Amino acid sequence: MGNVRDTLKEVAAAILPVTIVVLILQIILIRLPLEAILQFLIGAAFVGIGFFLFLLGVTAGLLPVGELIGKRLPKTKNIFIIVGTGFLLGLVVTIAEPDVRVLAKQIDQVSEGAIGSGILVLAVALGLAIFVALAMVRTIFSIPIHYLLIGGYILVFGLSFFVPHEYVAISFDAGGVTTGPMAVPFILALGVGVASVLRSGSSAAGEGFGLIGLASIGPILAIMLLGVLFQ
């Protein structure tokens, strides 16, 4: 019951402020038709219900399973299995990420099909999967994360000079949407699980975190490379 109450508080803290602000704007400024406001309120209610159920699912299933997988992988003592599993999980959770789907659909509509949603989702998923695999390599060999972050962003900013400007904007949005509610809990739990077995004591937390920041570079580079190919 405590978990349910905490989840309800999180949902209320996320949904109510937006709802209240929109209603205040409706009263004093925007004056939308009553039908539009009713649709908004119904939509907010459905979002709240869905968000509540999603967070319960994350707490009950995704986080524990992700961490258990992370703890089991190092016991195989096979680098290729650890890295390959990280790649595969990064790929599938990104494809399932609703934020990525929303971005891909909007870009498809705005570009009038010039940038297809399917190829965009695939590029983002591959980019994140490759960098999740790289994060597994970092954990295994204790590579300082700032080396990879600095190197990754040097590559990002260097490549941005050769990419059409619209792809630069899309690429950074793609890096942002991959840190959504589906990918983050599972990948983060996976990283913490692997680090907790390979590292002991307080260093496990330092090794396990930072994975999302590193992984989000992958989609940025993937969309930029897509822009180079399509220009």
C-alpha positions as YAML, in Angstrom:
chain: A
units: angstrom
residues:
- id: 1
  name: MET
  ca: [0.00, 0.00, 0.00]
- id: 2
  name: GLY
  ca: [2.89, 2.34, 0.74]
- id: 3
  name: ASN
  ca: [4.17, 1.88, -2.81]
- id: 4
  name: VAL
  ca: [0.72, 2.69, -4.22]
- id: 5
  name: ARG
  ca: [0.46, 5.87, -2.12]
- id: 6
  name: ASP
  ca: [3.94, 7.00, -3.16]
- id: 7
  name: THR
  ca: [3.09, 6.37, -6.81]
- id: 8
  name: LEU
  ca: [-0.15, 8.34, -6.51]
- id: 9
  name: LYS
  ca: [1.81, 11.26, -5.02]
- id: 10
  name: GLU
  ca: [4.30, 11.13, -7.92]
- id: 11
  name: VAL
  ca: [1.51, 11.10, -10.50]
- id: 12
  name: ALA
  ca: [-0.30, 13.97, -8.79]
- id: 13
  name: ALA
  ca: [2.91, 16.00, -8.62]
- id: 14
  name: ALA
  ca: [3.46, 15.44, -12.34]
- id: 15
  name: ILE
  ca: [-0.07, 15.95, -13.70]
- id: 16
  name: LEU
  ca: [-1.81, 18.45, -11.40]
- id: 17
  name: PRO
  ca: [0.54, 21.44, -11.91]
- id: 18
  name: VAL
  ca: [0.16, 21.28, -15.69]
- id: 19
  name: THR
  ca: [-3.62, 20.91, -15.39]
- id: 20
  name: ILE
  ca: [-3.92, 23.83, -12.98]
- id: 21
  name: VAL
  ca: [-1.75, 26.11, -15.15]
- id: 22
  name: VAL
  ca: [-3.80, 25.32, -18.26]
- id: 23
  name: LEU
  ca: [-7.06, 26.01, -16.40]
- id: 24
  name: ILE
  ca: [-5.71, 29.33, -15.07]
- id: 25
  name: LEU
  ca: [-4.64, 30.34, -18.58]
- id: 26
  name: GLN
  ca: [-8.08, 29.32, -19.85]
- id: 27
  name: ILE
  ca: [-9.81, 31.58, -17.32]
- id: 28
  name: ILE
  ca: [-7.63, 34.68, -17.68]
- id: 29
  name: LEU
  ca: [-6.13, 34.51, -21.16]
- id: 30
  name: ILE
  ca: [-6.68, 31.90, -23.86]
- id: 31
  name: ARG
  ca: [-10.47, 31.30, -23.62]
- id: 32
  name: LEU
  ca: [-10.54, 28.02, -25.54]
- id: 33
  name: PRO
  ca: [-13.92, 26.48, -26.45]
- id: 34
  name: LEU
  ca: [-15.51, 24.45, -23.67]
- id: 35
  name: GLU
  ca: [-15.25, 21.30, -25.79]
- id: 36
  name: ALA
  ca: [-11.46, 21.69, -26.06]
- id: 37
  name: ILE
  ca: [-11.08, 22.13, -22.30]
- id: 38
  name: LEU
  ca: [-13.24, 19.08, -21.62]
- id: 39
  name: GLN
  ca: [-11.10, 17.07, -24.02]
- id: 40
  name: PHE
  ca: [-8.00, 18.31, -22.19]
- id: 41
  name: LEU
  ca: [-9.40, 17.29, -18.78]
- id: 42
  name: ILE
  ca: [-10.40, 13.86, -20.04]
- id: 43
  name: GLY
  ca: [-6.98, 13.45, -21.61]
- id: 44
  name: ALA
  ca: [-5.27, 14.52, -18.38]
- id: 45
  name: ALA
  ca: [-7.31, 11.95, -16.46]
- id: 46
  name: PHE
  ca: [-6.32, 9.18, -18.87]
- id: 47
  name: VAL
  ca: [-2.67, 10.27, -18.72]
- id: 48
  name: GLY
  ca: [-2.80, 10.18, -14.93]
- id: 49
  name: ILE
  ca: [-4.27, 6.68, -14.88]
- id: 50
  name: GLY
  ca: [-1.79, 5.43, -17.47]
- id: 51
  name: PHE
  ca: [1.15, 7.08, -15.71]
- id: 52
  name: PHE
  ca: [0.10, 5.54, -12.40]
- id: 53
  name: LEU
  ca: [-0.13, 2.04, -13.87]
- id: 54
  name: PHE
  ca: [3.14, 2.52, -15.72]
- id: 55
  name: LEU
  ca: [5.05, 3.59, -12.60]
- id: 56
  name: LEU
  ca: [3.63, 0.63, -10.68]
- id: 57
  name: GLY
  ca: [4.83, -1.66, -13.47]
- id: 58
  name: VAL
  ca: [8.28, -0.08, -13.47]
- id: 59
  name: THR
  ca: [8.64, -0.50, -9.71]
- id: 60
  name: ALA
  ca: [7.23, -4.02, -9.62]
- id: 61
  name: GLY
  ca: [8.82, -5.42, -12.76]
- id: 62
  name: LEU
  ca: [11.25, -3.39, -14.84]
- id: 63
  name: LEU
  ca: [13.63, -2.22, -12.12]
- id: 64
  name: PRO
  ca: [13.99, -5.55, -10.28]
- id: 65
  name: VAL
  ca: [14.33, -7.59, -13.47]
- id: 66
  name: GLY
  ca: [16.81, -5.14, -15.01]
- id: 67
  name: GLU
  ca: [18.98, -5.27, -11.91]
- id: 68
  name: LEU
  ca: [18.76, -9.07, -11.68]
- id: 69
  name: ILE
  ca: [19.82, -9.40, -15.32]
- id: 70
  name: GLY
  ca: [22.70, -7.02, -14.62]
- id: 71
  name: LYS
  ca: [23.81, -9.13, -11.65]
- id: 72
  name: ARG
  ca: [23.59, -12.40, -13.56]
- id: 73
  name: LEU
  ca: [25.47, -11.27, -16.67]
- id: 74
  name: PRO
  ca: [28.95, -10.87, -15.06]
- id: 75
  name: LYS
  ca: [28.67, -14.41, -13.67]
- id: 76
  name: THR
  ca: [28.88, -15.72, -17.25]
- id: 77
  name: LYS
  ca: [32.44, -14.29, -17.36]
- id: 78
  name: ASN
  ca: [31.91, -13.74, -21.06]
- id: 79
  name: ILE
  ca: [32.52, -10.18, -22.27]
- id: 80
  name: PHE
  ca: [30.68, -10.77, -25.53]
- id: 81
  name: ILE
  ca: [27.53, -11.95, -23.74]
- id: 82
  name: ILE
  ca: [27.58, -8.95, -21.38]
- id: 83
  name: VAL
  ca: [28.17, -6.42, -24.14]
- id: 84
  name: GLY
  ca: [25.79, -8.16, -26.57]
- id: 85
  name: THR
  ca: [23.00, -8.27, -24.00]
- id: 86
  name: GLY
  ca: [23.50, -4.57, -23.29]
- id: 87
  name: PHE
  ca: [23.23, -3.86, -27.03]
- id: 88
  name: LEU
  ca: [20.10, -6.00, -27.46]
- id: 89
  name: LEU
  ca: [18.29, -4.55, -24.43]
- id: 90
  name: GLY
  ca: [19.22, -1.01, -25.45]
- id: 91
  name: LEU
  ca: [17.78, -1.68, -28.91]
- id: 92
  name: VAL
  ca: [14.44, -3.14, -27.83]
- id: 93
  name: VAL
  ca: [13.66, -0.70, -25.00]
- id: 94
  name: THR
  ca: [14.36, 2.25, -27.32]
- id: 95
  name: ILE
  ca: [12.03, 0.84, -29.98]
- id: 96
  name: ALA
  ca: [9.39, 0.49, -27.24]
- id: 97
  name: GLU
  ca: [10.03, 4.00, -25.86]
- id: 98
  name: PRO
  ca: [6.86, 6.11, -26.39]
- id: 99
  name: ASP
  ca: [8.80, 9.40, -26.47]
- id: 100
  name: VAL
  ca: [10.79, 8.17, -29.47]
- id: 101
  name: ARG
  ca: [7.57, 7.23, -31.26]
- id: 102
  name: VAL
  ca: [6.08, 10.68, -30.66]
- id: 103
  name: LEU
  ca: [9.21, 12.43, -31.98]
- id: 104
  name: ALA
  ca: [9.37, 10.17, -35.04]
- id: 105
  name: LYS
  ca: [5.70, 10.75, -35.88]
- id: 106
  name: GLN
  ca: [6.00, 14.53, -35.56]
- id: 107
  name: ILE
  ca: [9.13, 14.65, -37.71]
- id: 108
  name: ASP
  ca: [7.47, 12.45, -40.33]
- id: 109
  name: GLN
  ca: [4.50, 14.84, -40.45]
- id: 110
  name: VAL
  ca: [6.56, 18.05, -40.52]
- id: 111
  name: SER
  ca: [8.94, 16.73, -43.19]
- id: 112
  name: GLU
  ca: [5.98, 15.37, -45.21]
- id: 113
  name: GLY
  ca: [7.52, 11.90, -45.26]
- id: 114
  name: ALA
  ca: [11.04, 13.01, -46.23]
- id: 115
  name: ILE
  ca: [12.31, 11.66, -42.91]
- id: 116
  name: GLY
  ca: [10.33, 8.48, -42.33]
- id: 117
  name: SER
  ca: [9.33, 7.54, -38.79]
- id: 118
  name: GLY
  ca: [10.51, 3.95, -39.23]
- id: 119
  name: ILE
  ca: [14.07, 4.82, -40.24]
- id: 120
  name: LEU
  ca: [14.25, 7.45, -37.51]
- id: 121
  name: VAL
  ca: [13.19, 5.02, -34.76]
- id: 122
  name: LEU
  ca: [15.67, 2.43, -36.05]
- id: 123
  name: ALA
  ca: [18.53, 4.94, -36.19]
- id: 124
  name: VAL
  ca: [17.83, 6.19, -32.67]
- id: 125
  name: ALA
  ca: [17.54, 2.63, -31.34]
- id: 126
  name: LEU
  ca: [20.80, 1.52, -32.96]
- id: 127
  name: GLY
  ca: [22.62, 4.61, -31.69]
- id: 128
  name: LEU
  ca: [21.50, 4.08, -28.12]
- id: 129
  name: ALA
  ca: [22.13, 0.32, -28.26]
- id: 130
  name: ILE
  ca: [25.72, 0.82, -29.43]
- id: 131
  name: PHE
  ca: [26.43, 3.25, -26.61]
- id: 132
  name: VAL
  ca: [24.78, 1.01, -24.00]
- id: 133
  name: ALA
  ca: [27.15, -1.72, -25.19]
- id: 134
  name: LEU
  ca: [30.01, 0.79, -24.91]
- id: 135
  name: ALA
  ca: [28.87, 1.58, -21.37]
- id: 136
  name: MET
  ca: [29.11, -2.12, -20.54]
- id: 137
  name: VAL
  ca: [32.67, -2.13, -21.86]
- id: 138
  name: ARG
  ca: [33.42, 0.91, -19.70]
- id: 139
  name: THR
  ca: [32.14, -0.86, -16.60]
- id: 140
  name: ILE
  ca: [34.05, -4.06, -17.33]
- id: 141
  name: PHE
  ca: [37.39, -2.34, -17.92]
- id: 142
  name: SER
  ca: [36.87, 0.56, -15.44]
- id: 143
  name: ILE
  ca: [37.31, 3.23, -18.12]
- id: 144
  name: PRO
  ca: [36.74, 6.73, -16.62]
- id: 145
  name: ILE
  ca: [33.40, 7.97, -17.91]
- id: 146
  name: HIS
  ca: [34.63, 11.52, -18.55]
- id: 147
  name: TYR
  ca: [36.99, 10.21, -21.25]
- id: 148
  name: LEU
  ca: [34.04, 8.73, -23.15]
- id: 149
  name: LEU
  ca: [31.78, 11.74, -22.57]
- id: 150
  name: ILE
  ca: [34.41, 14.23, -23.73]
- id: 151
  name: GLY
  ca: [35.30, 12.09, -26.74]
- id: 152
  name: GLY
  ca: [31.65, 11.56, -27.64]
- id: 153
  name: TYR
  ca: [30.72, 15.24, -27.53]
- id: 154
  name: ILE
  ca: [33.85, 16.27, -29.42]
- id: 155
  name: LEU
  ca: [32.66, 13.89, -32.13]
- id: 156
  name: VAL
  ca: [29.10, 15.30, -31.91]
- id: 157
  name: PHE
  ca: [30.14, 18.95, -32.23]
- id: 158
  name: GLY
  ca: [32.71, 18.17, -34.92]
- id: 159
  name: LEU
  ca: [30.16, 16.27, -37.00]
- id: 160
  name: SER
  ca: [27.58, 19.04, -36.60]
- id: 161
  name: PHE
  ca: [29.53, 21.24, -39.05]
- id: 162
  name: PHE
  ca: [28.94, 18.70, -41.85]
- id: 163
  name: VAL
  ca: [25.27, 17.90, -41.19]
- id: 164
  name: PRO
  ca: [22.22, 19.81, -42.52]
- id: 165
  name: HIS
  ca: [21.00, 22.15, -39.78]
- id: 166
  name: GLU
  ca: [17.60, 20.48, -39.50]
- id: 167
  name: TYR
  ca: [19.26, 17.17, -38.64]
- id: 168
  name: VAL
  ca: [21.36, 18.84, -35.95]
- id: 169
  name: ALA
  ca: [18.20, 20.04, -34.21]
- id: 170
  name: ILE
  ca: [16.50, 16.64, -34.59]
- id: 171
  name: SER
  ca: [19.56, 14.80, -33.31]
- id: 172
  name: PHE
  ca: [19.65, 16.65, -29.99]
- id: 173
  name: ASP
  ca: [15.91, 16.10, -29.55]
- id: 174
  name: ALA
  ca: [16.50, 12.41, -30.25]
- id: 175
  name: GLY
  ca: [19.14, 12.33, -27.52]
- id: 176
  name: GLY
  ca: [16.61, 13.83, -25.13]
- id: 177
  name: VAL
  ca: [13.65, 11.56, -25.86]
- id: 178
  name: THR
  ca: [15.70, 8.40, -25.31]
- id: 179
  name: THR
  ca: [15.90, 9.36, -21.63]
- id: 180
  name: GLY
  ca: [12.21, 8.52, -21.32]
- id: 181
  name: PRO
  ca: [10.19, 6.44, -18.86]
- id: 182
  name: MET
  ca: [10.74, 3.13, -20.66]
- id: 183
  name: ALA
  ca: [14.46, 3.21, -21.36]
- id: 184
  name: VAL
  ca: [15.83, 4.92, -18.26]
- id: 185
  name: PRO
  ca: [14.58, 2.57, -15.51]
- id: 186
  name: PHE
  ca: [15.58, -0.61, -17.31]
- id: 187
  name: ILE
  ca: [18.98, 0.51, -18.63]
- id: 188
  name: LEU
  ca: [19.91, 2.23, -15.38]
- id: 189
  name: ALA
  ca: [18.97, -0.85, -13.35]
- id: 190
  name: LEU
  ca: [20.99, -3.00, -15.76]
- id: 191
  name: GLY
  ca: [24.06, -0.81, -15.34]
- id: 192
  name: VAL
  ca: [23.79, -0.72, -11.55]
- id: 193
  name: GLY
  ca: [23.33, -4.50, -11.48]
- id: 194
  name: VAL
  ca: [26.44, -5.16, -13.56]
- id: 195
  name: ALA
  ca: [28.50, -2.68, -11.55]
- id: 196
  name: SER
  ca: [27.35, -4.12, -8.21]
- id: 197
  name: VAL
  ca: [28.88, -7.50, -9.15]
- id: 198
  name: LEU
  ca: [32.04, -6.27, -10.88]
- id: 199
  name: ARG
  ca: [32.78, -3.54, -8.33]
- id: 200
  name: SER
  ca: [32.58, -3.67, -4.57]
- id: 201
  name: GLY
  ca: [31.65, -1.02, -2.03]
- id: 202
  name: SER
  ca: [30.91, 2.58, -2.91]
- id: 203
  name: SER
  ca: [32.58, 2.38, -6.33]
- id: 204
  name: ALA
  ca: [29.63, 0.31, -7.62]
- id: 205
  name: ALA
  ca: [27.34, 3.36, -7.56]
- id: 206
  name: GLY
  ca: [29.87, 5.49, -9.40]
- id: 207
  name: GLU
  ca: [30.35, 2.83, -12.07]
- id: 208
  name: GLY
  ca: [26.63, 2.11, -12.47]
- id: 209
  name: PHE
  ca: [25.45, 5.69, -12.88]
- id: 210
  name: GLY
  ca: [26.32, 7.93, -15.80]
- id: 211
  name: LEU
  ca: [25.19, 5.23, -18.21]
- id: 212
  name: ILE
  ca: [22.16, 7.20, -19.44]
- id: 213
  name: GLY
  ca: [24.25, 10.31, -20.06]
- id: 214
  name: LEU
  ca: [26.70, 8.28, -22.09]
- id: 215
  name: ALA
  ca: [24.03, 6.30, -23.93]
- id: 216
  name: SER
  ca: [22.16, 9.46, -25.01]
- id: 217
  name: ILE
  ca: [25.15, 10.44, -27.17]
- id: 218
  name: GLY
  ca: [24.42, 7.48, -29.45]
- id: 219
  name: PRO
  ca: [21.09, 8.73, -30.85]
- id: 220
  name: ILE
  ca: [22.60, 12.18, -31.47]
- id: 221
  name: LEU
  ca: [25.42, 10.69, -33.55]
- id: 222
  name: ALA
  ca: [23.04, 8.28, -35.29]
- id: 223
  name: ILE
  ca: [20.71, 11.05, -36.52]
- id: 224
  name: MET
  ca: [23.67, 13.18, -37.60]
- id: 225
  name: LEU
  ca: [25.07, 10.30, -39.61]
- id: 226
  name: LEU
  ca: [21.59, 9.82, -41.10]
- id: 227
  name: GLY
  ca: [21.69, 13.48, -42.12]
- id: 228
  name: VAL
  ca: [25.07, 13.01, -43.81]
- id: 229
  name: LEU
  ca: [23.74, 10.02, -45.76]
- id: 230
  name: PHE
  ca: [20.50, 11.78, -46.78]
- id: 231
  name: GLN
  ca: [21.90, 15.19, -47.75]
...
